[in-house]
Amino acid sequence: MTPVKWVFSFLKKYRVKMILGLVMTTGIAMLTIVSPYISGVIVDEVIGAGNKGILPVMVGCLIGMTVLKGILRFSSLIMFEISSQGVLYGMRDTVYKKLLQEDFAFYNKNRTGDLMSRQTGDMEAIRHFIAYVIYAVYENILLLGFALFMVFTVNVKLALCMLVVLPFTALTTYSQSKRVRPAFQRIRQQFSSLNTFVQENISGNRVVKAFAREDFEIEKFNKENDGYRDAELSASASWKKFIPVFEFLSNILTVVLMLYGGYMVIQEEITLGDMVKVNGYLWMLTMPLRMAGWWINDIHRFTTSAEKIYATYSQEPEIKKPWKSVERKHFDGDVEFRHVSYHAEDADIITDINFKVKKGQTVGIIGTTGAGKSTVMNLLCRFYDTSEGEVLVDGVNVKDLNLYDLRDNIGMAMQDVFLFSDTIEGNIAYGRPNCSFEEVKKAAKMADANLFIQNMPEGYDTIVGERGVGLSGGQKQRISLARALLKDPAILILDDTTSAVDMETESYIQRQLKNIEKDCTIFIIAYRISSIKDADLILVMDGGRVIEQGTHEELVAAGGYYATAFRHQYGSLGEVE
């Protein structure tokens, strides 16, 4: 399916309104050609022949047609506007749902600003095309055809003289169309780039201020802004060469009418009333010629935007729900990695990972930065698919499980804490929006968040800023942990969740986690030995491999990486209980 056909598929639901709008537009065009005809009759019959008896009838017809045209115009615009807004709503909804289905790899490749521009500027270009361009082009084509026909009924030779201009107009339109298409593609690319830059800088404004880099960012913005301006000016330069040509060709028709038409009146080949008729049809001939260049621009804006949106929409996620998935609403929490490897962009991220965990056990994962700790958990959640080996939950390969069921049974407090612009209660209850307030408060207590939440101005109804602005790192981590705990998952993943809290708070959270161990398999990714020392199994990772695994006592006795890290953090083997 082509991008344009895809866009028009959203119009099917509104085809009755569109057809009705086009029918009314046809009526408007037909009524438009009557007014010049009546004007010519008035000149010949009333002014020329002195037949004043028909004047009231003629004037009444003009008034009636004007009123009818106004009603049809208003009604047709309503039809096109309803259709355009409906298409915009349906398309935006469809694209947004598809964006939610995309996997991590998609968002790694596409910038947020680009995706936002698809949902804003590009969508608006499509709405404008449906609401205005379709009926405007259709109406003016009708006016051009009807006007030529009526001129032929007045005098064939005069009509042929005016018809000579049309091939030149068609040639100019074709030339402009070829030149402006690349220009509009560049405009959309520059708009996306500018949108991305602004989005990133607004999100990262605290970093900009912390490093006093306002002037540097303003300079970068000016470059992006200049690029967008230059793209627009370049497009203008492409079509400004053609607009004067369209104006010249349209004015030629006036010259033809005044000179040749006036000569024919003098020679009595046509009447003065016929001259008035043709003069009335003249604007119907010149308007399409004047506007052809602008409509070509609008059409190319539409096709370019449609291509951009469809290119984003048509990207299929690599992570898909299996054709015949294993349906399971609740998992026990047994997890096994069998010779799991993951490669991305010709790089080995993790290699030959093997371990097995039973329901209710706690697994600690420690290692150097970039060792692949978070990747292991991403494979468990099936945010990525393994390149080799199998990840099993309750003995079933995650690739065979219903994707929604799998993730619904996993609670995850991510390394990069994200809080929505909502109340604290809403953020905690995100995974279970229908839960009671008591359940929210219980989860907050387990995460040691209840006290600081109650001390806030509005308590649990306090609105947090975008991404949790206004909260400390430790507060955000505890709200994120409460959100994961409230989900009551079969598998709980804590990715460096307590790095920003003090040791006393961490100890409290660990005691709370022990109360849920029998019902939940827990994975803890951490850099502090204190966070994982009581785990049933500790995995030590380096360079994408598990280099050591065992309990705290076993790993300390082994004298490897874990024992060295333990000594560095605590000085001696006896300082932590």
C-alpha positions as CSV (number, residue, x, y, z in Angstrom):
1,M,0.0,0.0,0.0
2,T,1.3,3.4,-0.9
3,P,1.4,6.2,1.7
4,V,-1.4,8.2,0.0
5,K,-3.6,5.1,-0.3
6,W,-3.0,4.4,3.4
7,V,-4.1,8.0,4.3
8,F,-7.2,7.7,2.1
9,S,-8.1,4.4,3.8
10,F,-9.1,6.6,6.8
11,L,-11.5,8.5,4.6
12,K,-13.6,5.4,3.9
13,K,-15.5,6.0,7.2
14,Y,-16.4,9.5,6.0
15,R,-16.9,8.9,2.3
16,V,-20.6,9.7,2.5
17,K,-19.8,13.2,4.0
18,M,-17.0,13.7,1.4
19,I,-19.2,12.7,-1.5
20,L,-22.0,14.9,-0.1
21,G,-19.5,17.8,0.2
22,L,-18.3,17.3,-3.3
23,V,-21.9,17.2,-4.6
24,M,-22.6,20.5,-2.9
25,T,-19.4,21.9,-4.3
26,T,-20.6,20.9,-7.7
27,G,-23.8,22.7,-7.1
28,I,-21.9,25.8,-6.0
29,A,-19.9,25.7,-9.2
30,M,-23.0,25.4,-11.3
31,L,-24.7,28.3,-9.6
32,T,-21.6,30.4,-10.0
33,I,-21.8,30.3,-13.8
34,V,-25.4,31.5,-13.8
35,S,-24.7,34.9,-12.3
36,P,-22.6,36.1,-15.3
37,Y,-25.2,34.7,-17.7
38,I,-28.0,36.7,-15.9
39,S,-25.8,39.8,-16.0
40,G,-25.4,39.5,-19.7
41,V,-29.1,39.1,-20.2
42,I,-29.8,42.2,-18.1
43,V,-27.4,44.2,-20.3
44,D,-28.9,43.0,-23.6
45,E,-32.6,42.8,-22.6
46,V,-33.0,45.5,-20.0
47,I,-30.4,48.1,-20.8
48,G,-30.2,47.4,-24.5
49,A,-33.7,46.4,-25.5
50,G,-35.5,48.3,-22.7
51,N,-37.4,45.2,-21.4
52,K,-37.6,46.3,-17.8
53,G,-40.3,43.8,-16.9
54,I,-37.8,41.0,-16.5
55,L,-35.6,43.0,-14.2
56,P,-37.3,42.0,-10.9
57,V,-37.2,38.3,-12.0
58,M,-33.5,38.6,-12.8
59,V,-32.6,40.3,-9.6
60,G,-34.7,37.8,-7.6
61,C,-32.8,35.0,-9.3
62,L,-29.4,36.6,-8.4
63,I,-30.4,37.1,-4.7
64,G,-31.8,33.5,-4.5
65,M,-28.7,32.0,-6.0
66,T,-26.5,34.0,-3.7
67,V,-28.4,32.8,-0.6
68,L,-28.4,29.2,-1.9
69,K,-24.7,29.3,-2.6
70,G,-24.0,30.6,0.9
71,I,-26.0,27.7,2.4
72,L,-24.2,25.2,0.2
73,R,-20.8,26.7,0.9
74,F,-21.3,26.6,4.7
75,S,-22.7,23.0,4.6
76,S,-19.9,21.7,2.4
77,L,-17.2,23.3,4.6
78,I,-18.8,21.6,7.6
79,M,-18.7,18.2,5.7
80,F,-15.0,18.6,4.8
81,E,-14.1,19.8,8.3
82,I,-15.8,16.9,10.0
83,S,-14.1,14.5,7.6
84,S,-10.7,16.0,8.1
85,Q,-10.9,16.1,11.9
86,G,-12.2,12.5,11.9
87,V,-9.4,11.3,9.7
88,L,-6.9,13.2,11.9
89,Y,-8.3,11.6,15.0
90,G,-8.3,8.1,13.5
91,M,-4.8,8.4,12.0
92,R,-3.3,9.9,15.2
93,D,-4.9,7.2,17.3
94,T,-3.7,4.4,14.9
95,V,-0.2,5.8,14.8
96,Y,0.0,6.2,18.5
97,K,-1.2,2.7,19.2
98,K,1.5,1.4,16.7
99,L,4.1,3.5,18.6
100,L,3.2,1.8,21.8
101,Q,3.7,-1.6,20.1
102,E,7.2,-0.8,18.9
103,D,10.1,-2.3,20.8
104,F,13.2,-0.8,22.3
105,A,15.2,-1.2,19.0
106,F,12.7,1.2,17.3
107,Y,13.1,3.9,19.9
108,N,16.9,3.5,19.8
109,K,16.8,4.4,16.1
110,N,14.2,7.1,16.1
111,R,14.5,10.4,17.9
112,T,11.6,11.6,20.1
113,G,11.4,15.0,18.2
114,D,11.0,13.2,14.9
115,L,8.2,11.1,16.2
116,M,6.5,14.2,17.7
117,S,6.7,16.0,14.4
118,R,4.8,13.1,12.8
119,Q,2.0,13.5,15.3
120,T,1.8,17.3,15.0
121,G,3.1,19.1,11.9
122,D,2.8,16.2,9.4
123,M,-0.7,15.3,10.7
124,E,-1.8,19.0,10.3
125,A,-0.6,19.0,6.7
126,I,-2.9,16.0,6.0
127,R,-5.8,17.6,7.8
128,H,-5.3,20.8,5.7
129,F,-5.3,18.8,2.5
130,I,-8.6,17.0,3.3
131,A,-10.3,20.1,4.8
132,Y,-9.3,22.6,2.1
133,V,-7.2,21.5,-0.8
134,I,-9.5,18.7,-2.1
135,Y,-12.6,20.8,-2.4
136,A,-10.7,23.9,-3.6
137,V,-9.0,22.0,-6.5
138,Y,-12.2,20.2,-7.4
139,E,-14.2,23.4,-7.4
140,N,-11.8,25.3,-9.5
141,I,-11.4,22.5,-12.0
142,L,-15.2,22.6,-12.3
143,L,-15.3,26.4,-12.6
144,L,-12.6,26.2,-15.3
145,G,-14.5,23.6,-17.3
146,F,-17.9,25.2,-16.9
147,A,-16.5,28.7,-17.7
148,L,-14.9,27.4,-20.9
149,F,-18.1,25.7,-21.9
150,M,-20.1,28.9,-21.4
151,V,-17.5,30.9,-23.3
152,F,-17.9,28.4,-26.2
153,T,-21.6,28.9,-26.2
154,V,-21.0,32.7,-26.5
155,N,-18.4,32.5,-29.3
156,V,-16.2,29.7,-30.5
157,K,-13.4,31.9,-31.8
158,L,-13.1,33.9,-28.5
159,A,-13.1,30.6,-26.5
160,L,-10.3,29.2,-28.7
161,C,-8.2,32.3,-28.1
162,M,-8.5,31.9,-24.4
163,L,-7.9,28.1,-24.6
164,V,-4.4,28.7,-26.1
165,V,-3.2,29.8,-22.6
166,L,-4.0,26.4,-20.9
167,P,-1.2,24.3,-22.4
168,F,1.4,26.8,-21.1
169,T,-0.2,26.7,-17.7
170,A,-0.1,22.9,-17.6
171,L,3.6,22.9,-18.6
172,T,4.4,25.5,-15.9
173,T,2.5,23.4,-13.3
174,Y,4.4,20.3,-14.3
175,S,7.8,22.0,-14.1
176,Q,7.0,23.5,-10.7
177,S,5.8,20.1,-9.4
178,K,9.2,18.5,-10.2
179,R,11.2,21.2,-8.5
180,V,9.3,21.7,-5.3
181,R,9.0,18.1,-4.2
182,P,12.6,17.7,-3.0
183,A,12.3,21.1,-1.3
184,F,9.3,20.0,0.8
185,Q,11.1,16.8,1.8
186,R,14.0,18.9,3.1
187,I,11.5,21.1,5.0
188,R,10.0,18.2,6.8
189,Q,13.5,16.8,7.7
190,Q,14.6,20.2,9.0
191,F,11.4,20.6,11.0
192,S,12.0,17.2,12.6
193,S,15.6,18.1,13.4
194,L,14.5,21.4,15.0
195,N,11.7,19.7,16.9
196,T,14.1,17.1,18.2
197,F,16.6,19.7,19.3
198,V,14.0,21.8,21.2
199,Q,12.6,18.7,22.9
200,E,16.0,17.5,24.1
201,N,17.0,20.9,25.4
202,I,13.8,21.5,27.3
203,S,14.1,18.0,28.9
204,G,17.7,18.6,29.7
205,N,17.4,22.2,30.8
206,R,18.8,21.5,34.3
207,V,22.0,20.1,32.8
208,V,22.3,23.1,30.6
209,K,22.0,25.4,33.6
210,A,24.2,23.3,35.8
211,F,27.1,23.7,33.3
212,A,26.2,27.3,32.3
213,R,25.9,26.3,28.7
214,E,23.0,28.6,27.7
215,D,25.0,30.5,25.2
216,F,26.3,27.4,23.6
217,E,22.8,25.9,23.3
218,I,21.4,29.1,21.9
219,E,24.1,29.0,19.2
220,K,23.2,25.4,18.4
221,F,19.5,26.3,18.3
222,N,20.2,29.2,15.9
223,K,22.0,26.8,13.5
224,E,18.9,24.4,13.6
225,N,16.6,27.4,13.2
226,D,18.7,28.8,10.3
227,G,18.5,25.4,8.7
228,Y,14.7,25.3,8.9
229,R,14.5,28.9,7.6
230,D,16.8,28.1,4.8
231,A,14.8,25.1,3.8
232,E,11.6,27.2,3.7
233,L,13.3,29.9,1.7
234,S,14.8,27.4,-0.6
235,A,11.3,26.0,-1.3
236,S,10.1,29.6,-1.8
237,A,12.9,30.2,-4.2
238,S,11.7,27.2,-6.2
239,W,8.2,28.3,-6.6
240,K,8.6,32.1,-6.7
241,K,10.0,31.6,-10.3
242,F,6.6,30.1,-11.3
243,I,4.1,32.3,-9.4
244,P,4.8,35.3,-11.8
245,V,4.3,33.0,-14.8
246,F,0.9,31.9,-13.4
247,E,0.0,35.6,-12.8
248,F,1.1,36.6,-16.3
249,L,-0.8,33.7,-18.0
250,S,-4.0,34.6,-16.0
251,N,-3.7,38.3,-17.0
252,I,-3.2,37.4,-20.6
253,L,-6.8,36.2,-20.6
254,T,-8.0,39.7,-19.5
255,V,-5.9,41.2,-22.3
256,V,-7.4,38.8,-24.9
257,L,-10.9,39.6,-23.7
258,M,-10.4,43.4,-23.7
259,L,-8.7,43.5,-27.1
260,Y,-10.2,40.7,-29.2
261,G,-13.6,40.6,-27.3
262,G,-13.9,44.4,-27.7
263,Y,-13.1,44.1,-31.4
264,M,-15.8,41.5,-31.8
265,V,-18.3,43.8,-30.1
266,I,-17.4,46.6,-32.5
267,Q,-17.7,44.2,-35.4
268,E,-21.1,43.1,-33.9
269,E,-19.9,39.4,-33.9
270,I,-21.0,39.4,-30.2
271,T,-23.3,41.7,-28.2
272,L,-22.2,43.8,-25.3
273,G,-24.1,41.5,-23.0
274,D,-22.0,38.6,-24.4
275,M,-19.0,40.6,-23.5
276,V,-20.3,41.1,-20.0
277,K,-21.0,37.3,-19.7
278,V,-17.4,36.4,-20.8
279,N,-16.0,39.0,-18.4
280,G,-18.0,37.4,-15.6
281,Y,-16.6,34.0,-16.5
282,L,-13.1,35.4,-16.7
283,W,-12.3,35.2,-13.0
284,M,-13.4,31.5,-13.1
285,L,-10.7,31.0,-15.7
286,T,-8.0,33.1,-14.0
287,M,-8.5,31.9,-10.5
288,P,-7.4,28.3,-11.2
289,L,-4.4,29.6,-13.1
290,R,-3.3,31.9,-10.3
291,M,-3.8,29.3,-7.6
292,A,-2.3,26.3,-9.4
293,G,1.2,26.9,-8.0
294,W,-0.1,27.2,-4.4
295,W,-2.1,24.0,-4.7
296,I,0.9,22.2,-6.1
297,N,2.8,23.3,-2.9
298,D,-0.1,22.0,-0.7
299,I,-0.3,18.7,-2.5
300,H,3.5,18.1,-2.1
301,R,3.3,19.1,1.6
302,F,0.6,16.4,1.9
303,T,2.4,13.7,0.0
304,T,5.7,14.4,1.9
305,S,3.9,14.3,5.2
306,A,2.0,11.1,4.3
307,E,5.3,9.4,3.4
308,K,6.9,10.5,6.6
309,I,4.0,9.2,8.8
310,Y,3.6,6.0,6.8
311,A,7.4,5.3,7.0
312,T,7.1,5.5,10.8
313,Y,3.9,3.5,11.0
314,S,5.1,0.7,8.6
315,Q,8.2,-0.2,10.7
316,E,7.4,-3.6,12.1
317,P,8.7,-4.3,15.7
318,E,11.2,-7.1,16.0
319,I,9.6,-8.2,19.2
320,K,6.1,-9.6,18.3
321,K,3.5,-11.7,20.0
322,P,3.8,-15.3,18.9
323,W,1.3,-16.5,16.3
324,K,0.2,-19.2,18.7
325,S,1.2,-18.1,22.2
326,V,1.1,-19.9,25.5
327,E,-1.6,-18.1,27.5
328,R,-1.0,-17.9,31.3
329,K,-2.4,-15.3,33.6
330,H,-0.2,-16.0,36.5
331,F,3.3,-17.4,36.7
332,D,5.1,-19.1,39.5
333,G,8.4,-17.3,38.9
334,D,10.8,-20.1,37.9
335,V,13.5,-18.6,35.6
336,E,16.2,-20.2,33.6
337,F,18.8,-18.9,31.2
338,R,20.2,-21.6,28.8
339,H,23.3,-20.6,26.9
340,V,21.9,-17.1,26.2
341,S,23.8,-14.7,24.0
342,Y,22.7,-11.4,22.6
343,H,24.4,-9.5,19.8
344,A,23.4,-6.0,18.6
345,E,24.9,-4.1,15.6
346,D,27.8,-6.6,15.3
347,A,28.7,-6.2,19.0
348,D,28.6,-9.0,21.5
349,I,26.6,-7.6,24.4
350,I,26.3,-10.8,26.5
351,T,27.7,-14.3,25.8
352,D,26.7,-17.8,27.0
353,I,24.7,-16.9,30.2
354,N,23.6,-19.9,32.2
355,F,21.7,-19.9,35.5
356,K,18.5,-21.3,37.1
357,V,16.3,-19.8,39.7
358,K,13.4,-21.3,41.6
359,K,10.2,-19.5,42.8
360,G,10.8,-17.2,45.8
361,Q,14.5,-17.1,45.4
362,T,16.5,-13.8,45.3
363,V,19.2,-13.3,42.7
364,G,21.8,-10.6,43.0
365,I,23.7,-9.3,39.9
366,I,26.8,-7.3,40.3
367,G,29.6,-6.3,37.9
368,T,31.4,-3.5,36.1
369,T,29.6,-0.8,34.2
370,G,28.6,-2.1,30.7
371,A,28.9,-5.7,31.8
372,G,25.4,-6.5,30.5
373,K,23.5,-6.7,33.8
374,S,20.5,-4.7,32.6
375,T,20.5,-6.5,29.3
376,V,20.0,-9.8,31.0
377,M,16.8,-8.4,32.6
378,N,15.7,-6.9,29.3
379,L,15.9,-10.3,27.7
380,L,13.9,-11.8,30.6
381,C,11.2,-9.1,30.0
382,R,11.6,-9.7,26.2
383,F,12.4,-6.1,25.5
384,Y,15.0,-7.7,23.2
385,D,15.1,-11.2,21.8
386,T,18.1,-13.5,22.4
387,S,20.5,-14.1,19.5
388,E,21.3,-17.6,20.8
389,G,19.9,-19.8,23.6
390,E,16.7,-19.7,25.5
391,V,15.2,-17.7,28.3
392,L,12.6,-19.8,30.2
393,V,9.9,-18.7,32.6
394,D,8.1,-21.6,34.3
395,G,9.8,-23.9,31.8
396,V,8.4,-22.1,28.8
397,N,10.5,-20.0,26.3
398,V,9.5,-16.4,26.7
399,K,9.3,-16.2,22.8
400,D,6.3,-18.6,23.1
401,L,4.5,-16.8,25.9
402,N,1.8,-14.2,25.4
403,L,3.8,-10.9,25.6
404,Y,1.2,-9.1,27.6
405,D,0.9,-11.9,30.2
406,L,4.7,-12.2,30.5
407,R,5.2,-8.5,31.3
408,D,2.1,-8.2,33.4
409,N,3.7,-10.8,35.7
410,I,6.9,-8.8,36.0
411,G,7.4,-5.8,38.3
412,M,10.3,-3.6,37.3
413,A,11.9,-0.6,39.0
414,M,14.2,0.6,36.3
415,Q,17.6,2.2,36.5
416,D,16.4,5.3,34.7
417,V,13.4,6.3,36.9
418,F,10.5,7.8,34.9
419,L,7.6,9.4,36.7
420,F,4.6,10.8,34.8
421,S,3.2,14.3,35.3
422,D,0.5,13.0,37.7
423,T,-0.1,12.7,41.4
424,I,2.1,10.5,43.5
425,E,-0.7,8.1,44.0
426,G,-1.3,7.9,40.3
427,N,2.4,7.1,39.7
428,I,2.5,4.4,42.3
429,A,-0.8,2.9,41.1
430,Y,0.2,3.0,37.4
431,G,0.4,-0.8,37.1
432,R,-2.9,-1.3,39.0
433,P,-5.0,1.8,38.4
434,N,-8.1,0.2,40.1
435,C,-6.4,-0.6,43.4
436,S,-7.5,0.9,46.7
437,F,-5.7,3.8,48.4
438,E,-4.8,1.4,51.3
439,E,-2.9,-0.8,48.8
440,V,-1.0,2.2,47.5
441,K,-0.1,3.3,51.0
442,K,1.0,-0.2,51.9
443,A,3.3,-0.4,48.9
444,A,4.7,3.1,49.7
445,K,5.4,1.9,53.3
446,M,7.3,-1.1,52.0
447,A,9.4,1.2,49.8
448,D,9.9,3.6,52.8
449,A,8.2,6.3,50.9
450,N,5.1,6.9,53.0
451,L,6.7,9.3,55.4
452,F,8.1,11.8,52.9
453,I,4.9,11.6,50.8
454,Q,2.8,12.5,53.8
455,N,5.1,15.5,54.6
456,M,4.5,16.9,51.1
457,P,1.9,19.7,50.7
458,E,-0.8,17.6,49.2
459,G,0.4,14.2,50.4
460,Y,-0.4,11.5,47.9
461,D,-2.3,14.0,45.8
462,T,0.8,16.0,45.2
463,I,1.5,16.5,41.5
464,V,5.0,15.7,40.5
465,G,6.6,17.5,37.6
466,E,7.6,15.9,34.3
467,R,10.0,12.9,34.9
468,G,9.6,13.5,38.7
469,V,10.9,17.1,38.8
470,G,10.7,18.4,42.3
471,L,11.7,15.1,43.9
472,S,15.2,13.9,45.0
473,G,16.8,10.9,43.3
474,G,16.1,8.8,46.4
475,Q,12.5,9.8,46.5
476,K,12.0,9.0,42.9
477,Q,13.6,5.6,43.4
478,R,11.3,4.8,46.3
479,I,8.2,5.8,44.4
480,S,9.4,3.6,41.5
481,L,10.0,0.7,43.9
482,A,6.5,1.2,45.4
483,R,5.0,1.1,41.8
484,A,6.7,-2.2,41.2
485,L,5.7,-3.7,44.5
486,L,2.1,-2.7,44.2
487,K,1.8,-4.8,41.0
488,D,2.3,-7.9,43.2
489,P,4.3,-9.6,40.5
490,A,5.6,-13.1,40.2
491,I,9.0,-11.7,39.2
492,L,10.4,-8.5,40.7
493,I,13.3,-6.7,39.0
494,L,15.2,-4.0,40.9
495,D,17.7,-2.3,38.6
496,D,20.0,-0.3,40.8
497,T,16.9,0.8,42.7
498,T,18.5,1.8,46.0
499,S,21.7,3.6,44.8
500,A,20.3,7.0,45.8
501,V,19.1,6.1,49.3
502,D,21.0,6.0,52.5
503,M,22.2,2.7,54.1
504,E,19.4,2.8,56.8
505,T,16.7,3.1,54.1
506,E,18.3,0.4,52.1
507,S,18.3,-1.9,55.1
508,Y,14.7,-1.2,55.8
509,I,13.7,-1.9,52.1
510,Q,15.7,-5.2,52.2
511,R,13.8,-6.3,55.3
512,Q,10.5,-5.6,53.6
513,L,11.6,-7.5,50.5
514,K,12.2,-10.6,52.6
515,N,8.5,-10.6,53.5
516,I,7.5,-11.2,49.9
517,E,10.3,-13.6,48.9
518,K,8.2,-16.7,49.3
519,D,5.7,-15.4,46.7
520,C,8.0,-13.6,44.3
521,T,11.3,-14.2,42.5
522,I,13.5,-11.2,43.0
523,F,16.4,-10.0,40.8
524,I,18.5,-7.2,42.3
525,I,21.1,-5.4,40.1
526,A,23.4,-3.4,42.3
527,Y,26.9,-2.0,42.8
528,R,26.7,-2.2,46.6
529,I,27.6,-5.5,48.1
530,S,25.1,-4.8,51.0
531,S,22.2,-4.8,48.5
532,I,22.8,-8.4,47.4
533,K,24.8,-10.2,50.1
534,D,21.8,-12.1,51.4
535,A,20.7,-13.3,47.9
536,D,20.2,-17.0,47.3
537,L,22.4,-16.7,44.1
538,I,24.8,-13.9,43.1
539,L,25.9,-13.5,39.5
540,V,29.1,-11.6,38.9
541,M,29.3,-10.2,35.3
542,D,32.2,-8.8,33.3
543,G,32.5,-8.2,29.6
544,G,29.1,-9.7,28.9
545,R,29.8,-13.0,30.7
546,V,29.0,-14.5,34.1
547,I,32.5,-14.9,35.5
548,E,31.4,-16.0,39.0
549,Q,28.2,-17.3,40.6
550,G,27.3,-18.6,44.1
551,T,26.3,-17.3,47.5
552,H,28.0,-14.4,49.3
553,E,30.1,-16.8,51.4
554,E,31.1,-18.9,48.5
555,L,32.2,-16.0,46.4
556,V,34.1,-14.4,49.2
557,A,35.9,-17.7,49.8
558,A,36.7,-18.0,46.1
559,G,38.8,-14.8,46.3
560,G,37.8,-13.6,42.8
561,Y,36.3,-10.3,41.5
562,Y,33.5,-10.4,44.1
563,A,35.9,-10.8,47.0
564,T,38.0,-8.0,45.7
565,A,35.0,-5.7,45.4
566,F,33.9,-6.7,48.9
567,R,37.2,-5.7,50.4
568,H,37.2,-2.4,48.5
569,Q,33.8,-1.5,49.8
570,Y,34.2,-2.7,53.4
571,G,37.9,-2.8,54.0
572,S,37.9,-6.2,55.6
573,L,35.8,-9.4,55.5
574,G,34.2,-8.8,58.9
575,E,32.7,-5.4,58.6
576,V,29.3,-6.4,57.2
577,E,26.8,-8.7,58.8
